[in-house]
Amino acid sequence: MSMRDTDRALVQAATAVAKLRCRSENHTVAAAARTPDGRVFTGVNVYHFTGGPCAELVTIGAAATQGATELETIVAVGDRGRGVIPPCGRCRQVLRDYFPSIRVIVGPMDALRVVEVGDLLPDTYVWADHQVDDPAVPAARGGAEG
């Protein structure tokens, strides 16, 4: 897919956050995501030896915190001018599970392109497709129990 002006603006937003907030080894990647209605959310990774969350996952959480239930496009940008970084395998799977039609911006800065997340994760595992309905187990109730 070709890049739209809104896609270029999303790359600029992630780049600005990377320059402003990624100034230590704890935060080295920034991400920006856009909702279908045009709202933009950003986040940075939280590096930790236990496997802290990537910038894409922090961005998904930030969007959810503000009530966004659908994301249309996402991009991650590395610090120190490293440009656009494709999502790791875990992020590809989470993006695919949460937003099956999300567009992901990838490629070198002089040849950026937009791809469907499914194209980044062919023959993907779909968690919901592998859940077994057991009538002996009562349905989980919603809410903040736990």
N, C-alpha and C positions, 0 to 999 in steps of 0.2 A: 504494500500500500504506500501511496505517496504521503509525504509530510504535509500537513496543513499548517497554517499560521498558528493555530492554537497548540499544535504539537511543538513547534519551535519555541513558543512562549513557555511551554512546560519544561523543556530542556533548559531554558534560561532561568526559570524559577529554581530548578534543582541545582544548577550551577551556582546561582547566587547564594543558596543555603550552604553549599559545599565550601564556598569561599569564606563565608561569614562564620559558620559554626563548626567546621571540621578543621580544628586547629590543634588536635592532640591525637595520640595514638588510640584514644577511646572512641573517637568519632572520625571516620575516614571516608564515609560515603553518605551522600544525601539523596533523597528520592522525592519526587513530586508526582501527585496523581490528580486527575481531573474527573469530576463527576459529569454525568450527561448534561446537567444544567449549568456547567461552567465553573463551579467552585473548585478551588485548588487547595490541596492539603500537602504538607511537606513533613519530612522526618529525617532523622539521621540514625545510622547504625549505632549500636551500643556494644562495642567490642568487649568481650570478656572471655577468658580461657574456657569457661563452661559452655560457650556457644551462644553468646548474647545475640539478640535479634538483629537481622539485617535492616537497612533503611526502608526497604519496601514494606516489611512487616510493621515497623514503627509507624509508617505512613498510613497503612490500613487501620491501625489502632487509632491514630489521630483523627482520621476521617470518621470512624465509627463513633468516637467520643463526641463529635459535632453533629451526629445524626445522619451522616451519609450512609446509605445502604447500597449504593451502586457506584462503582468506579468504571470509567470508560477507558482511560489511558493512563499508563504509568511509565516513569523513567527513573533510572538511578545514575548518579554522576559521582565519580571519584574525586577525592581531594587532590591538591597539588597539580591541577590541570590535566588529570588523567582522562577526562572526557566521560562519555557514556559507558556504563558497565552493564553487561547483560545480567539478568537475575540468576542466582545460583539455583541448583536443583530444588532445594527446599522451597525457595520463594516461587519457583515456577509451579510447583505442586500446590502451594497455598493459593496463589493467584488463580490457578485453574479451578480449584475447588470452590473458592469464594466468588469468583467473577469469571465464569466460563468463556465469556466473549470479550474480556478485556484486551485492549491493544497495548503492546509493549514496544517502546522505542529502543532500537538497538543499532549497532554499527559504529564505524568511525565518524568523528565529527564532520568530516567532509563528505560523508555518504550515509547519513542517517536514514533509517527506514522504519516503518511501523509494521509489526507483525501481530497476528493473533496469538494469544498465549498457547493455544493448542498446537501451533506450528513449532513452538519452542519445546513442546513436550508431547511428541507423537506417542501413540499407543499408551497413553497415560493410565495410571491406576486411578479409578474413580471410587472414592471411599464409600459414597452412598450406594453404589451398585453392589457392594460386597457385604452389606449389612443383612443379617438374617433376622427375619421377623419371628419372634418366639412368643406364641400366645400365652405361654405360662408366665412370662415376665410382664408385670404391669407397665403400662406406658409411663414414661417419665413426665413429671409435671413441670411446667415452666416456673420461672421465678428465681429468686436469689437464694434458694436453699442450698445447703451443702455443708 
